[in-house]
């Protein structure tokens, strides 16, 4: 697979996590509910208006009208590096994954609220940990060095 970045692999992540299929405006969804045949074509998806927090802010609620005409079925969260941090270069994109350090007393989380009109991002007052690009160890990013984009998707058929 030449010419692809990690965001191109995101459909595989959604399938692995149990969400239904491929995403993208006008792109056929692929439902892997029938493992014997590799899945069946089951519909299409529409991409909503992304919520962007630039730069990442702590202890806030950010709300964005998504324009999907109904509640999103799934979403993706991307952290984009704005200033070199934890071994990442400007422009590097990291797909959000949840991790927790049981030795860390700080409350580190984010929440996504969705309804028929809006998608909302809630952040705690402490930054989430990230895996260092070169060290592979957990680190606390400088939040001003990152942008968060949450993109909602809704199945249309």
C-alpha positions in Angstrom: 0.0 0.0 0.0 2.1 2.9 -1.2 0.9 6.5 -0.9 -1.3 5.8 2.2 -1.1 7.3 5.6 -2.6 6.1 8.9 -5.9 7.9 8.3 -6.4 5.6 5.2 -6.3 2.6 7.6 -9.0 4.1 9.8 -11.8 2.1 8.2 -10.1 -1.1 9.4 -10.0 0.4 12.9 -13.8 1.1 12.8 -14.5 -2.5 11.7 -12.2 -3.9 14.4 -14.0 -1.8 17.0 -17.4 -3.0 15.9 -18.6 0.1 14.1 -20.1 -0.5 10.8 -17.8 -0.4 7.9 -16.1 2.0 5.6 -16.7 5.7 5.9 -16.8 8.8 3.6 -19.2 10.8 1.6 -20.6 8.6 -1.1 -18.3 5.7 -0.3 -20.0 2.3 0.1 -20.0 1.0 3.6 -18.6 -2.5 4.0 -20.3 -4.5 6.8 -18.2 -7.4 8.1 -21.1 -9.1 9.8 -20.8 -12.1 7.4 -17.3 -13.4 8.1 -17.6 -16.3 5.7 -17.9 -14.0 2.6 -15.9 -11.0 3.9 -19.0 -8.8 4.3 -21.8 -7.4 2.4 -22.3 -3.9 1.0 -24.7 -2.2 3.3 -25.0 1.5 2.6 -23.4 4.9 2.3 -22.1 7.5 4.8 -22.1 11.2 4.9 -19.2 13.3 6.4 -20.4 16.0 8.8 -18.8 19.4 9.6 -15.7 18.7 11.8 -15.2 20.2 15.2 -11.8 21.7 15.5 -10.0 22.8 18.7 -7.0 24.8 17.6 -4.9 24.7 19.6 -6.0 22.0 22.0 -7.5 23.5 25.2 -8.0 22.0 28.6 -11.1 22.1 30.8 -13.4 23.4 28.1 -16.5 22.4 26.1 -16.3 23.0 22.4 -19.6 22.6 20.4 -20.0 22.4 16.6 -23.1 22.0 14.5 -22.4 18.9 12.3 -25.1 19.4 9.6 -25.9 15.6 9.3 -29.6 15.9 9.8 -29.5 13.3 12.5 -27.2 11.8 15.2 -23.8 10.7 13.9 -23.2 6.9 13.9 -19.4 7.2 14.4 -16.6 9.8 14.4 -12.8 10.0 14.3 -10.5 12.0 16.4 -7.2 13.3 15.0 -4.5 15.1 16.9 -2.3 17.2 14.6 1.1 18.4 15.7 1.5 22.2 15.3 4.9 22.5 17.0 7.4 19.6 17.4 6.5 17.7 20.6 7.2 14.1 21.9 9.2 13.3 18.8 6.4 14.3 16.4 7.0 16.8 13.6 4.8 19.6 12.5 1.9 18.2 10.5 2.1 14.7 12.0 -1.3 13.3 12.7 -2.1 10.9 15.5 -5.4 9.0 15.6 -6.8 9.1 19.1 -6.6 6.0 21.1 -7.4 5.7 24.8 -4.8 4.9 27.3 -4.5 5.2 31.1 -1.5 5.3 33.4 -2.6 3.8 36.7 0.3 5.5 38.4 -0.9 8.9 37.4 -3.3 10.6 39.8 -4.3 13.3 37.4 -7.7 13.0 35.7 -7.0 12.8 32.0 -9.8 12.2 29.6 -12.0 13.7 26.8 -15.6 13.1 26.1 -17.6 13.3 22.9 -21.3 14.2 23.1 -23.5 13.8 20.0 -27.1 14.6 19.2 -29.1 15.3 16.0 -27.6 18.8 15.7 -24.2 19.1 17.4 -21.0 17.3 18.2 -19.3 18.4 21.4 -15.8 17.9 22.8 -15.2 18.0 26.6 -11.7 18.0 27.9 -10.4 17.6 31.4 -8.0 20.0 33.0 -5.0 17.6 32.5 -3.7 16.6 29.1 -4.1 13.0 27.8 -0.9 11.0 27.6 0.5 10.2 24.1 3.0 7.6 22.9 6.3 9.3 22.0 7.0 8.8 18.3 10.6 7.8 18.8 10.6 6.6 22.4 7.4 4.5 22.3 6.9 5.6 25.9 4.0 7.5 27.4 4.4 11.3 27.6 2.4 14.3 28.4 2.2 16.6 25.4 2.2 20.4 25.5 -1.4 21.1 24.5 -0.6 24.3 22.7 1.5 22.2 20.3 -1.6 20.2 19.1 -4.9 20.7 17.3 -7.8 18.3 17.8 -10.2 17.5 15.0 -13.4 15.4 15.5 -15.1 14.4 12.3 -18.6 12.9 12.5 -20.1 10.4 10.1 -23.7 9.3 9.5 -24.9 6.3 7.6 -27.4 7.5 5.0 -28.7 4.1 3.6 
